[in-house]
Amino acid sequence: MRKEVTFPKLRGAIASMGISQKGLVSLMEEKGLVITPSSLSNKINGERDFKRTEMQVISEILGESPVDLFFNVEYTNCVLKEMKSKTA
């Protein structure tokens, strides 16, 4: 059974910057947010949840929207459309 890839857009943004997860941790520390490489890895692999501040700092570093990096926009839009149709 194939394991689902978690946070594909986040992984892609990190790779497109040409940095490693350790490099991202260093950049996060420069912004005042301390996290270990192991903790970041656990979060990217879906074993732990990201904190809001972590999502904000990572998004700032990568120059991307937190919604784009951390949330499945297609799924969210589908749920919102379904909710609207039920209330109409």
C-alpha positions as a Markdown table, in Angstrom:
| # | Residue | x | y | z |
|---|---|---|---|---|
| 1 | Met | 0.0 | 0.0 | 0.0 |
| 2 | Arg | 1.4 | 3.4 | -1.0 |
| 3 | Lys | 1.7 | 6.0 | 1.7 |
| 4 | Glu | 0.1 | 9.4 | 0.9 |
| 5 | Val | 2.6 | 12.2 | 0.4 |
| 6 | Thr | 1.8 | 14.9 | 2.9 |
| 7 | Phe | 2.1 | 18.6 | 2.2 |
| 8 | Pro | 3.2 | 18.2 | -1.5 |
| 9 | Lys | 3.1 | 21.9 | -2.2 |
| 10 | Leu | 5.2 | 22.7 | 0.9 |
| 11 | Arg | 7.7 | 20.0 | -0.2 |
| 12 | Gly | 7.8 | 21.5 | -3.7 |
| 13 | Ala | 8.3 | 25.1 | -2.4 |
| 14 | Ile | 11.2 | 24.0 | -0.2 |
| 15 | Ala | 12.8 | 22.1 | -3.1 |
| 16 | Ser | 12.3 | 25.0 | -5.5 |
| 17 | Met | 14.3 | 27.2 | -3.1 |
| 18 | Gly | 17.1 | 24.7 | -3.2 |
| 19 | Ile | 17.2 | 24.3 | 0.6 |
| 20 | Ser | 17.0 | 21.3 | 2.9 |
| 21 | Gln | 14.7 | 20.9 | 5.9 |
| 22 | Lys | 17.7 | 21.8 | 8.0 |
| 23 | Gly | 18.2 | 24.9 | 6.0 |
| 24 | Leu | 14.6 | 25.8 | 6.5 |
| 25 | Val | 15.0 | 25.3 | 10.3 |
| 26 | Ser | 18.0 | 27.7 | 10.2 |
| 27 | Leu | 15.9 | 30.3 | 8.4 |
| 28 | Met | 13.1 | 29.8 | 10.9 |
| 29 | Glu | 15.5 | 30.4 | 13.7 |
| 30 | Glu | 16.7 | 33.6 | 12.1 |
| 31 | Lys | 13.0 | 34.7 | 12.3 |
| 32 | Gly | 12.9 | 33.9 | 16.0 |
| 33 | Leu | 11.1 | 30.5 | 15.8 |
| 34 | Val | 13.1 | 27.6 | 17.2 |
| 35 | Ile | 12.3 | 24.1 | 16.0 |
| 36 | Thr | 14.4 | 21.1 | 15.7 |
| 37 | Pro | 15.0 | 19.4 | 12.3 |
| 38 | Ser | 13.4 | 16.3 | 13.7 |
| 39 | Ser | 10.3 | 18.2 | 14.7 |
| 40 | Leu | 10.0 | 19.8 | 11.3 |
| 41 | Ser | 10.4 | 16.4 | 9.6 |
| 42 | Asn | 7.6 | 14.9 | 11.8 |
| 43 | Lys | 5.3 | 17.8 | 10.9 |
| 44 | Ile | 6.0 | 17.6 | 7.2 |
| 45 | Asn | 5.5 | 13.8 | 7.3 |
| 46 | Gly | 2.1 | 14.3 | 9.0 |
| 47 | Glu | 3.1 | 12.8 | 12.3 |
| 48 | Arg | 2.6 | 16.0 | 14.2 |
| 49 | Asp | 0.5 | 19.2 | 13.6 |
| 50 | Phe | 2.0 | 22.5 | 12.5 |
| 51 | Lys | 1.3 | 25.5 | 14.9 |
| 52 | Arg | -0.2 | 28.6 | 13.3 |
| 53 | Thr | 3.0 | 30.6 | 14.0 |
| 54 | Glu | 5.1 | 27.9 | 12.2 |
| 55 | Met | 2.8 | 28.0 | 9.2 |
| 56 | Gln | 3.1 | 31.8 | 9.1 |
| 57 | Val | 6.9 | 31.9 | 9.4 |
| 58 | Ile | 7.4 | 29.1 | 6.8 |
| 59 | Ser | 5.0 | 30.8 | 4.4 |
| 60 | Glu | 6.9 | 34.1 | 4.8 |
| 61 | Ile | 10.3 | 32.4 | 4.2 |
| 62 | Leu | 9.0 | 30.6 | 1.1 |
| 63 | Gly | 7.0 | 33.5 | -0.2 |
| 64 | Glu | 3.8 | 31.5 | -0.5 |
| 65 | Ser | 0.4 | 31.7 | 1.0 |
| 66 | Pro | -0.2 | 29.5 | 4.1 |
| 67 | Val | -3.4 | 28.3 | 2.4 |
| 68 | Asp | -1.5 | 27.1 | -0.7 |
| 69 | Leu | 1.2 | 25.4 | 1.3 |
| 70 | Phe | -0.7 | 23.8 | 4.2 |
| 71 | Phe | -4.3 | 23.2 | 3.0 |
| 72 | Asn | -5.8 | 21.2 | 0.2 |
| 73 | Val | -7.5 | 24.1 | -1.6 |
| 74 | Glu | -9.4 | 21.8 | -4.0 |
| 75 | Tyr | -11.0 | 19.8 | -1.1 |
| 76 | Thr | -11.8 | 23.0 | 0.8 |
| 77 | Asn | -13.5 | 24.5 | -2.2 |
| 78 | Cys | -15.5 | 21.3 | -2.7 |
| 79 | Val | -16.7 | 21.3 | 0.9 |
| 80 | Leu | -17.7 | 25.0 | 0.7 |
| 81 | Lys | -19.7 | 24.4 | -2.5 |
| 82 | Glu | -21.5 | 21.5 | -0.8 |
| 83 | Met | -22.3 | 23.6 | 2.2 |
| 84 | Lys | -23.7 | 26.4 | 0.1 |
| 85 | Ser | -25.9 | 24.0 | -1.9 |
| 86 | Lys | -27.4 | 22.6 | 1.4 |
| 87 | Thr | -28.2 | 26.0 | 2.7 |
| 88 | Ala | -29.8 | 27.2 | -0.6 |
